[in-house]
Amino acid sequence: MYNIRKATVFDAKQIAELGTEFFKYSTFKDFVEYDKKSAEENILKLLVQGVVFIAEKDNDIIGILVGLISPLWFNSNTKVATELAWFIA
């Protein structure tokens, strides 16, 4: 059975691990290295400053949707969400 839910701090390590698979398909791989520690730290920040959803199957995280929520640069009264990453293993 599949389940989609908001991620918690307890998911950060497994999300960072799944990020290694995501990175294999990213064009960034040609320019920078994947830093699993940074990924985990940034996921923890995005749980507060953004939004992180996970897809699970049999209690394993198989997918992520990560976004940042911030004010528009020209109007701080209006917030927008920006997709940072999505991936299904």
N, C-alpha and C positions, 0 to 999 in steps of 0.2 A: 504494500500500500504506500502511496506517495502522500507526503504532507508538506505544505508550505507554511512557514511561520517567520516571525521576526527573529533575528539572531539574538543571542545573549552573550555575555562575557565568557560563558563556558564553551561557546562554539568557536571562539577566535583562533585557537590553535588548529582545529580541524579545517577551518576556512583557509588559513594560511597554507596549510598542506595542500588543499585543493588548488590553491593559487599556483602551485608549481605546474600543474597540468594546464591551467589557463594560460600561463606564460609561454608554454611551448607553441601556442598558436598566435601569440602576440607579435606584432612588428617591433615592439620594444626590445625583444630578445636580441636584435641585431645591434643594439646600442648600449644596453645596460644589463646588469646581472639581476637576477631575482634574489631578493634578500628576505628570507622567510621571517626573520626576527622583526624587520621593519614592517612587513605585511601584517603580522599579528598585532604590533603596536598601533598601526594605523587603523586596523579594523576596530580595535577598542575605542579609538578616538571617534570613528565614524558611527559607532553605536550611539554616541551622544550628539555629534554634530551633523549626522546624516541619517541614512537608513540602510539597513542591511537585512535582506531576506535570504532565507535558505530553503532549498528543496531537499527533502529527506526521503530515503527509501530504506526501510528496515533499520531505522535509527542511524543510518550513515548519511552524511551530507554529500549530495550528488550535484548540487547546483547552487549558485549564488547570484544575487542581484544587489549591487552596491551603488549607492548614490550619495551625493552631497547636497545638503539643504543650506542655502545662503541667500542673503538679500541681493537684489539686483544692484549692480554697482552704481546705477544712476537713481535708485529709489530704494532707500533702506526700509521703507514700509512694506515692500513687496518681496516675498520670499519665493525662490524658485528651486526646483530640484534638478540636479544634473546627474545623468547616469555616468558612473565611473567604470563599472565592469558588470558583465553578466556572462555566465558560463554554466553549461550543463555537461557533466562528464559522461 
